[in-house]
Amino acid sequence: MAKNHALASHRAPAARPVAAAKSGPIPDLDRLIHPRIRLGIISALAAADSPLTFNELKNLLQTTDGNLSVHARKLEEARYIACTKSFEGRMPKTEYTLTAAGRKAFDKYLDHMEAILEASKR
């Protein structure tokens, strides 16, 4: 028993909720977009003038093939991004674009982040 009590005293304190903005509580962030690699994919595609290839995204995000594949697939399943596969000569080419649903989700995510930033300034 004493051992458990000693461990309990060394636990990190519970996270405090984010302060509410004047207009009410801050909405939850989109957990589909929030992980670093997924946010990077969405951000890069939102800023791009044309589709980005798998290798371009991999280099931009400095991640592995497997990691990028897993995160891109999650975004694709949510219909936030679209994937087009083709061949350039004999080389496979995978390109990604941001969908209208992805743009809407990203804009909402940015609004939520701005609300958090505003609330933290108070």
N, CA, C and O atoms as CSV, one atom per row, in Angstrom:
chain,resi,resn,atom,element,x,y,z
A,1,MET,N,N,0.802,-1.195,0.000
A,1,MET,CA,C,0.000,0.000,0.000
A,1,MET,C,C,0.849,1.266,0.000
A,1,MET,O,O,0.622,2.184,-0.788
A,2,ALA,N,N,1.814,1.294,0.885
A,2,ALA,CA,C,2.669,2.475,0.967
A,2,ALA,C,C,3.412,2.689,-0.335
A,2,ALA,O,O,3.667,3.824,-0.736
A,3,LYS,N,N,3.757,1.599,-0.991
A,3,LYS,CA,C,4.458,1.703,-2.264
A,3,LYS,C,C,3.590,2.419,-3.308
A,3,LYS,O,O,4.065,3.296,-4.029
A,4,ASN,N,N,2.311,2.029,-3.374
A,4,ASN,CA,C,1.394,2.681,-4.320
A,4,ASN,C,C,1.218,4.153,-3.983
A,4,ASN,O,O,1.156,4.994,-4.880
A,5,HIS,N,N,1.137,4.471,-2.695
A,5,HIS,CA,C,0.969,5.858,-2.285
A,5,HIS,C,C,2.201,6.678,-2.692
A,5,HIS,O,O,2.076,7.821,-3.133
A,6,ALA,N,N,3.373,6.091,-2.540
A,6,ALA,CA,C,4.608,6.791,-2.918
A,6,ALA,C,C,4.635,7.054,-4.422
A,6,ALA,O,O,5.054,8.125,-4.862
A,7,LEU,N,N,4.185,6.071,-5.210
A,7,LEU,CA,C,4.153,6.250,-6.658
A,7,LEU,C,C,3.159,7.330,-7.041
A,7,LEU,O,O,3.417,8.137,-7.934
A,8,ALA,N,N,2.024,7.340,-6.364
A,8,ALA,CA,C,0.982,8.319,-6.679
A,8,ALA,C,C,1.477,9.740,-6.448
A,8,ALA,O,O,1.083,10.654,-7.173
A,9,SER,N,N,2.326,9.938,-5.462
A,9,SER,CA,C,2.801,11.287,-5.181
A,9,SER,C,C,3.788,11.786,-6.235
A,9,SER,O,O,4.057,12.986,-6.304
A,10,HIS,N,N,4.331,10.888,-7.055
A,10,HIS,CA,C,5.289,11.287,-8.085
A,10,HIS,C,C,4.663,11.407,-9.476
A,10,HIS,O,O,5.365,11.687,-10.448
A,11,ARG,N,N,3.386,11.202,-9.576
A,11,ARG,CA,C,2.710,11.329,-10.868
A,11,ARG,C,C,2.632,12.790,-11.267
A,11,ARG,O,O,2.601,13.689,-10.427
A,12,ALA,N,N,2.603,12.996,-12.557
A,12,ALA,CA,C,2.475,14.363,-13.070
A,12,ALA,C,C,1.099,14.897,-12.719
A,12,ALA,O,O,0.134,14.133,-12.696
A,13,PRO,N,N,0.985,16.181,-12.446
A,13,PRO,CA,C,-0.327,16.747,-12.141
A,13,PRO,C,C,-1.247,16.646,-13.352
A,13,PRO,O,O,-0.792,16.629,-14.496
A,14,ALA,N,N,-2.529,16.581,-13.084
A,14,ALA,CA,C,-3.510,16.494,-14.169
A,14,ALA,C,C,-3.435,17.748,-15.023
A,14,ALA,O,O,-3.190,18.844,-14.518
A,15,ALA,N,N,-3.648,17.576,-16.320
A,15,ALA,CA,C,-3.614,18.708,-17.242
A,15,ALA,C,C,-4.753,19.663,-16.919
A,15,ALA,O,O,-5.873,19.235,-16.641
A,16,ARG,N,N,-4.461,20.952,-16.956
A,16,ARG,CA,C,-5.501,21.943,-16.717
A,16,ARG,C,C,-6.241,22.210,-18.015
A,16,ARG,O,O,-5.622,22.250,-19.078
A,17,PRO,N,N,-7.548,22.395,-17.953
A,17,PRO,CA,C,-8.277,22.710,-19.189
A,17,PRO,C,C,-7.860,24.078,-19.712
A,17,PRO,O,O,-7.479,24.960,-18.942
A,18,VAL,N,N,-7.936,24.240,-21.005
A,18,VAL,CA,C,-7.608,25.513,-21.637
A,18,VAL,C,C,-8.670,26.529,-21.238
A,18,VAL,O,O,-9.861,26.219,-21.206
A,19,ALA,N,N,-8.234,27.723,-20.940
A,19,ALA,CA,C,-9.165,28.773,-20.533
A,19,ALA,C,C,-10.192,29.041,-21.625
A,19,ALA,O,O,-9.888,28.941,-22.814
A,20,ALA,N,N,-11.381,29.374,-21.223
A,20,ALA,CA,C,-12.449,29.642,-22.185
A,20,ALA,C,C,-12.281,31.026,-22.785
A,20,ALA,O,O,-11.898,31.970,-22.093
A,21,ALA,N,N,-12.563,31.139,-24.044
A,21,ALA,CA,C,-12.543,32.433,-24.722
A,21,ALA,C,C,-13.802,33.189,-24.339
A,21,ALA,O,O,-14.720,32.609,-23.759
A,22,LYS,N,N,-13.857,34.471,-24.655
A,22,LYS,CA,C,-15.033,35.270,-24.307
A,22,LYS,C,C,-16.303,34.686,-24.907
A,22,LYS,O,O,-17.378,34.800,-24.317
A,23,SER,N,N,-16.189,34.063,-26.074
A,23,SER,CA,C,-17.376,33.538,-26.746
A,23,SER,C,C,-17.750,32.151,-26.244
A,23,SER,O,O,-18.737,31.585,-26.715
A,24,GLY,N,N,-17.007,31.590,-25.319
A,24,GLY,CA,C,-17.325,30.271,-24.779
A,24,GLY,C,C,-16.117,29.366,-24.813
A,24,GLY,O,O,-15.007,29.810,-25.105
A,25,PRO,N,N,-16.331,28.084,-24.513
A,25,PRO,CA,C,-15.208,27.150,-24.476
A,25,PRO,C,C,-14.577,26.957,-25.857
A,25,PRO,O,O,-15.233,27.098,-26.889
A,26,ILE,N,N,-13.310,26.639,-25.841
A,26,ILE,CA,C,-12.591,26.412,-27.090
A,26,ILE,C,C,-12.902,25.005,-27.568
A,26,ILE,O,O,-12.790,24.054,-26.794
A,27,PRO,N,N,-13.292,24.853,-28.825
A,27,PRO,CA,C,-13.627,23.526,-29.336
A,27,PRO,C,C,-12.396,22.626,-29.417
A,27,PRO,O,O,-11.266,23.107,-29.499
A,28,ASP,N,N,-12.628,21.325,-29.394
A,28,ASP,CA,C,-11.543,20.361,-29.521
A,28,ASP,C,C,-10.903,20.462,-30.900
A,28,ASP,O,O,-11.573,20.748,-31.893
A,29,LEU,N,N,-9.597,20.220,-30.944
A,29,LEU,CA,C,-8.883,20.181,-32.214
A,29,LEU,C,C,-9.232,18.900,-32.949
A,29,LEU,O,O,-9.531,17.883,-32.323
A,30,ASP,N,N,-9.195,18.943,-34.247
A,30,ASP,CA,C,-9.441,17.767,-35.081
A,30,ASP,C,C,-8.292,16.785,-34.855
A,30,ASP,O,O,-7.169,17.028,-35.297
A,31,ARG,N,N,-8.571,15.691,-34.177
A,31,ARG,CA,C,-7.527,14.719,-33.842
A,31,ARG,C,C,-7.004,13.986,-35.067
A,31,ARG,O,O,-5.938,13.373,-35.010
A,32,LEU,N,N,-7.721,14.039,-36.151
A,32,LEU,CA,C,-7.236,13.418,-37.386
A,32,LEU,C,C,-6.118,14.255,-38.001
A,32,LEU,O,O,-5.175,13.708,-38.573
A,33,ILE,N,N,-6.219,15.553,-37.888
A,33,ILE,CA,C,-5.222,16.457,-38.466
A,33,ILE,C,C,-4.076,16.735,-37.491
A,33,ILE,O,O,-2.946,16.950,-37.930
A,34,HIS,N,N,-4.330,16.736,-36.214
A,34,HIS,CA,C,-3.388,17.222,-35.205
A,34,HIS,C,C,-2.014,16.541,-35.152
A,34,HIS,O,O,-1.028,17.233,-34.898
A,35,PRO,N,N,-1.891,15.226,-35.378
A,35,PRO,CA,C,-0.532,14.641,-35.316
A,35,PRO,C,C,0.418,15.338,-36.297
A,35,PRO,O,O,0.021,15.727,-37.396
A,36,ARG,N,N,1.665,15.484,-35.883
A,36,ARG,CA,C,2.654,16.284,-36.610
A,36,ARG,C,C,2.748,15.962,-38.096
A,36,ARG,O,O,2.719,16.874,-38.923
A,37,ILE,N,N,2.857,14.701,-38.449
A,37,ILE,CA,C,3.021,14.343,-39.863
A,37,ILE,C,C,1.754,14.675,-40.647
A,37,ILE,O,O,1.836,15.201,-41.757
A,38,ARG,N,N,0.593,14.376,-40.089
A,38,ARG,CA,C,-0.662,14.677,-40.796
A,38,ARG,C,C,-0.855,16.174,-40.956
A,38,ARG,O,O,-1.286,16.642,-42.010
A,39,LEU,N,N,-0.535,16.926,-39.909
A,39,LEU,CA,C,-0.628,18.385,-40.009
A,39,LEU,C,C,0.346,18.895,-41.059
A,39,LEU,O,O,0.032,19.831,-41.796
A,40,GLY,N,N,1.517,18.292,-41.133
A,40,GLY,CA,C,2.495,18.668,-42.150
A,40,GLY,C,C,2.008,18.380,-43.553
A,40,GLY,O,O,2.195,19.193,-44.458
A,41,ILE,N,N,1.382,17.226,-43.740
A,41,ILE,CA,C,0.840,16.856,-45.060
A,41,ILE,C,C,-0.221,17.863,-45.483
A,41,ILE,O,O,-0.171,18.413,-46.583
A,42,ILE,N,N,-1.180,18.094,-44.593
A,42,ILE,CA,C,-2.288,19.018,-44.898
A,42,ILE,C,C,-1.749,20.426,-45.156
A,42,ILE,O,O,-2.170,21.087,-46.105
A,43,SER,N,N,-0.826,20.883,-44.319
A,43,SER,CA,C,-0.265,22.231,-44.470
A,43,SER,C,C,0.477,22.383,-45.790
A,43,SER,O,O,0.314,23.380,-46.494
A,44,ALA,N,N,1.285,21.396,-46.116
A,44,ALA,CA,C,2.055,21.456,-47.369
A,44,ALA,C,C,1.125,21.468,-48.572
A,44,ALA,O,O,1.336,22.229,-49.517
A,45,LEU,N,N,0.103,20.634,-48.539
A,45,LEU,CA,C,-0.837,20.587,-49.664
A,45,LEU,C,C,-1.656,21.870,-49.757
A,45,LEU,O,O,-1.973,22.329,-50.854
A,46,ALA,N,N,-1.997,22.445,-48.614
A,46,ALA,CA,C,-2.767,23.698,-48.617
A,46,ALA,C,C,-1.950,24.847,-49.203
A,46,ALA,O,O,-2.500,25.747,-49.837
A,47,ALA,N,N,-0.649,24.812,-48.989
A,47,ALA,CA,C,0.221,25.891,-49.480
A,47,ALA,C,C,0.689,25.673,-50.914
A,47,ALA,O,O,1.176,26.604,-51.556
A,48,ALA,N,N,0.546,24.461,-51.416
A,48,ALA,CA,C,1.058,24.126,-52.753
A,48,ALA,C,C,0.131,24.630,-53.855
A,48,ALA,O,O,-1.091,24.633,-53.713
A,49,ASP,N,N,0.744,25.056,-54.952
A,49,ASP,CA,C,-0.025,25.498,-56.119
A,49,ASP,C,C,-0.442,24.331,-56.997
A,49,ASP,O,O,-1.341,24.461,-57.828
A,50,SER,N,N,0.215,23.187,-56.813
A,50,SER,CA,C,-0.071,22.005,-57.618
A,50,SER,C,C,0.092,20.770,-56.732
A,50,SER,O,O,0.590,20.875,-55.611
A,51,PRO,N,N,-0.319,19.607,-57.223
A,51,PRO,CA,C,-0.166,18.391,-56.418
A,51,PRO,C,C,1.289,18.182,-55.996
A,51,PRO,O,O,2.215,18.601,-56.690
A,52,LEU,N,N,1.473,17.532,-54.854
A,52,LEU,CA,C,2.805,17.181,-54.374
A,52,LEU,C,C,2.989,15.679,-54.476
A,52,LEU,O,O,2.073,14.909,-54.187
A,53,THR,N,N,4.171,15.272,-54.885
A,53,THR,CA,C,4.452,13.841,-54.993
A,53,THR,C,C,4.779,13.272,-53.622
A,53,THR,O,O,5.068,14.001,-52.673
A,54,PHE,N,N,4.724,11.966,-53.547
A,54,PHE,CA,C,5.076,11.257,-52.325
A,54,PHE,C,C,6.479,11.656,-51.877
A,54,PHE,O,O,6.698,11.963,-50.706
A,55,ASN,N,N,7.422,11.649,-52.807
A,55,ASN,CA,C,8.812,11.980,-52.457
A,55,ASN,C,C,8.968,13.436,-52.021
A,55,ASN,O,O,9.769,13.734,-51.135
A,56,GLU,N,N,8.219,14.332,-52.631
A,56,GLU,CA,C,8.286,15.732,-52.205
A,56,GLU,C,C,7.803,15.874,-50.764
A,56,GLU,O,O,8.433,16.553,-49.954
A,57,LEU,N,N,6.680,15.226,-50.453
A,57,LEU,CA,C,6.167,15.275,-49.083
A,57,LEU,C,C,7.140,14.621,-48.107
A,57,LEU,O,O,7.386,15.142,-47.020
A,58,LYS,N,N,7.687,13.483,-48.501
A,58,LYS,CA,C,8.634,12.767,-47.644
A,58,LYS,C,C,9.838,13.652,-47.326
A,58,LYS,O,O,10.287,13.701,-46.181
A,59,ASN,N,N,10.355,14.343,-48.324
A,59,ASN,CA,C,11.503,15.226,-48.121
A,59,ASN,C,C,11.138,16.456,-47.288
A,59,ASN,O,O,11.897,16.859,-46.407
A,60,LEU,N,N,9.982,17.045,-47.567
A,60,LEU,CA,C,9.538,18.207,-46.801
A,60,LEU,C,C,9.374,17.885,-45.318
A,60,LEU,O,O,9.765,18.663,-44.448
A,61,LEU,N,N,8.787,16.720,-45.051
A,61,LEU,CA,C,8.468,16.347,-43.674
A,61,LEU,C,C,9.583,15.572,-42.989
A,61,LEU,O,O,9.514,15.286,-41.794
A,62,GLN,N,N,10.612,15.235,-43.760
A,62,GLN,CA,C,11.745,14.459,-43.249
A,62,GLN,C,C,11.269,13.240,-42.469
A,62,GLN,O,O,11.576,13.067,-41.289
A,63,THR,N,N,10.514,12.405,-43.166
A,63,THR,CA,C,9.975,11.195,-42.559
A,63,THR,C,C,10.277,9.996,-43.443
A,63,THR,O,O,10.854,10.136,-44.521
A,64,THR,N,N,9.888,8.831,-42.984
A,64,THR,CA,C,10.140,7.601,-43.730
A,64,THR,C,C,8.978,7.292,-44.667
A,64,THR,O,O,7.886,7.841,-44.529
A,65,ASP,N,N,9.236,6.405,-45.618
A,65,ASP,CA,C,8.178,5.969,-46.546
A,65,ASP,C,C,6.984,5.417,-45.774
A,65,ASP,O,O,5.840,5.795,-46.025
A,66,GLY,N,N,7.265,4.518,-44.830
A,66,GLY,CA,C,6.198,3.864,-44.078
A,66,GLY,C,C,5.384,4.834,-43.256
A,66,GLY,O,O,4.156,4.754,-43.230
A,67,ASN,N,N,6.054,5.748,-42.587
A,67,ASN,CA,C,5.365,6.731,-41.758
A,67,ASN,C,C,4.474,7.630,-42.608
A,67,ASN,O,O,3.323,7.884,-42.253
A,68,LEU,N,N,5.001,8.108,-43.722
A,68,LEU,CA,C,4.208,8.957,-44.601
A,68,LEU,C,C,3.023,8.186,-45.169
A,68,LEU,O,O,1.912,8.712,-45.232
A,69,SER,N,N,3.252,6.955,-45.578
A,69,SER,CA,C,2.178,6.130,-46.132
A,69,SER,C,C,1.024,5.958,-45.155
A,69,SER,O,O,-0.139,6.125,-45.522
A,70,VAL,N,N,1.349,5.627,-43.919
A,70,VAL,CA,C,0.310,5.392,-42.906
A,70,VAL,C,C,-0.503,6.655,-42.664
A,70,VAL,O,O,-1.733,6.608,-42.636
A,71,HIS,N,N,0.176,7.781,-42.490
A,71,HIS,CA,C,-0.534,9.030,-42.201
A,71,HIS,C,C,-1.318,9.530,-43.414
A,71,HIS,O,O,-2.432,10.032,-43.265
A,72,ALA,N,N,-0.751,9.398,-44.598
A,72,ALA,CA,C,-1.464,9.816,-45.810
A,72,ALA,C,C,-2.719,8.971,-46.006
A,72,ALA,O,O,-3.764,9.486,-46.405
A,73,ARG,N,N,-2.616,7.689,-45.729
A,73,ARG,CA,C,-3.780,6.812,-45.883
A,73,ARG,C,C,-4.911,7.216,-44.949
A,73,ARG,O,O,-6.075,7.201,-45.347
A,74,LYS,N,N,-4.584,7.576,-43.712
A,74,LYS,CA,C,-5.611,8.034,-42.758
A,74,LYS,C,C,-6.321,9.279,-43.294
A,74,LYS,O,O,-7.545,9.382,-43.224
A,75,LEU,N,N,-5.548,10.213,-43.823
A,75,LEU,CA,C,-6.145,11.431,-44.374
A,75,LEU,C,C,-6.952,11.133,-45.626
A,75,LEU,O,O,-7.980,11.761,-45.878
A,76,GLU,N,N,-6.484,10.178,-46.402
A,76,GLU,CA,C,-7.194,9.776,-47.617
A,76,GLU,C,C,-8.521,9.093,-47.258
A,76,GLU,O,O,-9.544,9.352,-47.892
A,77,GLU,N,N,-8.503,8.226,-46.247
A,77,GLU,CA,C,-9.729,7.538,-45.809
A,77,GLU,C,C,-10.772,8.540,-45.319
A,77,GLU,O,O,-11.972,8.324,-45.485
A,78,ALA,N,N,-10.312,9.631,-44.719
A,78,ALA,CA,C,-11.223,10.682,-44.242
A,78,ALA,C,C,-11.643,11.613,-45.374
A,78,ALA,O,O,-12.457,12.514,-45.173
A,79,ARG,N,N,-11.090,11.394,-46.557
A,79,ARG,CA,C,-11.346,12.206,-47.741
A,79,ARG,C,C,-10.835,13.640,-47.590
A,79,ARG,O,O,-11.370,14.566,-48.199
A,80,TYR,N,N,-9.798,13.811,-46.773
A,80,TYR,CA,C,-9.157,15.117,-46.623
A,80,TYR,C,C,-8.139,15.341,-47.740
A,80,TYR,O,O,-7.889,16.481,-48.130
A,81,ILE,N,N,-7.565,14.283,-48.244
A,81,ILE,CA,C,-6.634,14.382,-49.362
A,81,ILE,C,C,-7.022,13.345,-50.418
A,81,ILE,O,O,-7.695,12.357,-50.124
A,82,ALA,N,N,-6.587,13.591,-51.637
A,82,ALA,CA,C,-6.809,12.643,-52.735
A,82,ALA,C,C,-5.448,12.183,-53.240
A,82,ALA,O,O,-4.487,12.951,-53.287
A,83,CYS,N,N,-5.395,10.928,-53.610
A,83,CYS,CA,C,-4.150,10.320,-54.081
A,83,CYS,C,C,-4.348,9.864,-55.522
A,83,CYS,O,O,-5.331,9.197,-55.843
A,84,THR,N,N,-3.410,10.228,-56.380
A,84,THR,CA,C,-3.435,9.800,-57.780
A,84,THR,C,C,-2.148,9.053,-58.063
A,84,THR,O,O,-1.054,9.556,-57.809
A,85,LYS,N,N,-2.288,7.847,-58.592
A,85,LYS,CA,C,-1.108,7.041,-58.933
A,85,LYS,C,C,-1.007,6.933,-60.443
A,85,LYS,O,O,-1.996,6.698,-61.137
A,86,SER,N,N,0.202,7.110,-60.932
A,86,SER,CA,C,0.450,7.027,-62.370
A,86,SER,C,C,1.887,6.545,-62.576
A,86,SER,O,O,2.588,6.189,-61.630
A,87,PHE,N,N,2.289,6.547,-63.817
A,87,PHE,CA,C,3.669,6.194,-64.144
A,87,PHE,C,C,4.281,7.320,-64.943
A,87,PHE,O,O,3.627,7.915,-65.799
A,88,GLU,N,N,5.527,7.610,-64.665
A,88,GLU,CA,C,6.313,8.551,-65.437
A,88,GLU,C,C,7.420,7.712,-66.062
A,88,GLU,O,O,8.428,7.405,-65.425
A,89,GLY,N,N,7.211,7.350,-67.321
A,89,GLY,CA,C,8.084,6.348,-67.927
A,89,GLY,C,C,7.773,5.023,-67.265
A,89,GLY,O,O,6.630,4.569,-67.300
A,90,ARG,N,N,8.755,4.401,-66.670
A,90,ARG,CA,C,8.538,3.136,-65.957
A,90,ARG,C,C,8.486,3.321,-64.445
A,90,ARG,O,O,8.329,2.358,-63.694
A,91,MET,N,N,8.618,4.564,-64.013
A,91,MET,CA,C,8.653,4.848,-62.577
A,91,MET,C,C,7.255,5.190,-62.062
A,91,MET,O,O,6.567,6.029,-62.643
A,92,PRO,N,N,6.836,4.547,-60.979
A,92,PRO,CA,C,5.539,4.902,-60.390
A,92,PRO,C,C,5.595,6.314,-59.795
A,92,PRO,O,O,6.620,6.743,-59.265
A,93,LYS,N,N,4.473,7.016,-59.897
A,93,LYS,CA,C,4.389,8.385,-59.385
A,93,LYS,C,C,3.092,8.512,-58.589
A,93,LYS,O,O,2.005,8.267,-59.112
A,94,THR,N,N,3.218,8.894,-57.330
A,94,THR,CA,C,2.064,9.099,-56.455
A,94,THR,C,C,1.989,10.577,-56.125
A,94,THR,O,O,2.951,11.166,-55.633
A,95,GLU,N,N,0.832,11.174,-56.402
A,95,GLU,CA,C,0.631,12.589,-56.133
A,95,GLU,C,C,-0.556,12.777,-55.201
A,95,GLU,O,O,-1.527,12.021,-55.233
A,96,TYR,N,N,-0.450,13.797,-54.379
A,96,TYR,CA,C,-1.506,14.103,-53.411
A,96,TYR,C,C,-2.011,15.522,-53.616
A,96,TYR,O,O,-1.247,16.428,-53.948
A,97,THR,N,N,-3.306,15.698,-53.413
A,97,THR,CA,C,-3.924,17.019,-53.435
A,97,THR,C,C,-4.862,17.135,-52.232
A,97,THR,O,O,-5.340,16.131,-51.704
A,98,LEU,N,N,-5.110,18.345,-51.820
A,98,LEU,CA,C,-6.046,18.620,-50.742
A,98,LEU,C,C,-7.450,18.678,-51.335
A,98,LEU,O,O,-7.662,19.345,-52.347
A,99,THR,N,N,-8.395,18.000,-50.729
A,99,THR,CA,C,-9.779,18.024,-51.210
A,99,THR,C,C,-10.517,19.213,-50.597
A,99,THR,O,O,-9.996,19.884,-49.706
A,100,ALA,N,N,-11.719,19.464,-51.074
A,100,ALA,CA,C,-12.544,20.530,-50.498
A,100,ALA,C,C,-12.835,20.228,-49.025
A,100,ALA,O,O,-12.813,21.136,-48.193
A,101,ALA,N,N,-13.107,18.968,-48.699
A,101,ALA,CA,C,-13.347,18.579,-47.303
A,101,ALA,C,C,-12.089,18.784,-46.464
A,101,ALA,O,O,-12.169,19.194,-45.306
A,102,GLY,N,N,-10.937,18.500,-47.047
A,102,GLY,CA,C,-9.672,18.706,-46.355
A,102,GLY,C,C,-9.400,20.171,-46.099
A,102,GLY,O,O,-8.925,20.539,-45.025
A,103,ARG,N,N,-9.698,21.012,-47.076
A,103,ARG,CA,C,-9.522,22.467,-46.923
A,103,ARG,C,C,-10.425,22.981,-45.812
A,103,ARG,O,O,-10.004,23.782,-44.978
A,104,LYS,N,N,-11.677,22.513,-45.807
A,104,LYS,CA,C,-12.632,22.944,-44.783
A,104,LYS,C,C,-12.160,22.510,-43.397
A,104,LYS,O,O,-12.204,23.296,-42.450
A,105,ALA,N,N,-11.708,21.259,-43.276
A,105,ALA,CA,C,-11.221,20.749,-41.994
A,105,ALA,C,C,-9.977,21.509,-41.541
A,105,ALA,O,O,-9.830,21.808,-40.356
A,106,PHE,N,N,-9.086,21.822,-42.474
A,106,PHE,CA,C,-7.865,22.553,-42.147
A,106,PHE,C,C,-8.201,23.975,-41.692
A,106,PHE,O,O,-7.632,24.465,-40.716
A,107,ASP,N,N,-9.118,24.634,-42.390
A,107,ASP,CA,C,-9.529,25.989,-41.999
A,107,ASP,C,C,-10.136,25.977,-40.593
A,107,ASP,O,O,-9.863,26.867,-39.788
A,108,LYS,N,N,-10.951,24.976,-40.306
A,108,LYS,CA,C,-11.563,24.849,-38.985
A,108,LYS,C,C,-10.483,24.603,-37.925
A,108,LYS,O,O,-10.533,25.170,-36.834
A,109,TYR,N,N,-9.512,23.758,-38.258
A,109,TYR,CA,C,-8.389,23.482,-37.355
A,109,TYR,C,C,-7.627,24.776,-37.051
A,109,TYR,O,O,-7.302,25.049,-35.895
A,110,LEU,N,N,-7.347,25.566,-38.080
A,110,LEU,CA,C,-6.637,26.830,-37.883
A,110,LEU,C,C,-7.445,27.794,-37.024
A,110,LEU,O,O,-6.884,28.502,-36.188
A,111,ASP,N,N,-8.774,27.825,-37.229
A,111,ASP,CA,C,-9.634,28.673,-36.393
A,111,ASP,C,C,-9.533,28.242,-34.928
A,111,ASP,O,O,-9.467,29.081,-34.029
A,112,HIS,N,N,-9.523,26.934,-34.699
A,112,HIS,CA,C,-9.416,26.426,-33.325
A,112,HIS,C,C,-8.070,26.819,-32.710
A,112,HIS,O,O,-8.010,27.221,-31.548
A,113,MET,N,N,-6.999,26.701,-33.488
A,113,MET,CA,C,-5.677,27.072,-32.983
A,113,MET,C,C,-5.628,28.575,-32.665
A,113,MET,O,O,-5.050,28.978,-31.655
A,114,GLU,N,N,-6.229,29.389,-33.518
A,114,GLU,CA,C,-6.266,30.831,-33.263
A,114,GLU,C,C,-7.042,31.135,-31.976
A,114,GLU,O,O,-6.650,32.019,-31.213
A,115,ALA,N,N,-8.134,30.411,-31.733
A,115,ALA,CA,C,-8.915,30.600,-30.502
A,115,ALA,C,C,-8.082,30.243,-29.277
A,115,ALA,O,O,-8.153,30.922,-28.253
A,116,ILE,N,N,-7.297,29.181,-29.383
A,116,ILE,CA,C,-6.434,28.782,-28.269
A,116,ILE,C,C,-5.364,29.842,-28.025
A,116,ILE,O,O,-5.085,30.200,-26.880
A,117,LEU,N,N,-4.773,30.336,-29.095
A,117,LEU,CA,C,-3.765,31.381,-28.948
A,117,LEU,C,C,-4.351,32.646,-28.311
A,117,LEU,O,O,-3.730,33.244,-27.432
A,118,GLU,N,N,-5.523,33.043,-28.745
A,118,GLU,CA,C,-6.175,34.224,-28.185
A,118,GLU,C,C,-6.483,34.019,-26.701
A,118,GLU,O,O,-6.261,34.919,-25.891
A,119,ALA,N,N,-6.989,32.845,-26.345
A,119,ALA,CA,C,-7.324,32.561,-24.957
A,119,ALA,C,C,-6.068,32.535,-24.085
A,119,ALA,O,O,-6.121,32.904,-22.911
A,120,SER,N,N,-4.960,32.108,-24.644
A,120,SER,CA,C,-3.722,32.020,-23.847
A,120,SER,C,C,-3.078,33.376,-23.623
A,120,SER,O,O,-2.217,33.505,-22.752
A,121,LYS,N,N,-3.467,34.385,-24.377
A,121,LYS,CA,C,-2.923,35.731,-24.211
A,121,LYS,C,C,-3.559,36.469,-23.051
A,121,LYS,O,O,-3.061,37.509,-22.621
A,122,ARG,N,N,-4.647,35.939,-22.547
A,122,ARG,CA,C,-5.385,36.643,-21.472
A,122,ARG,C,C,-4.817,36.334,-20.136
A,122,ARG,O,O,-5.309,36.836,-19.125
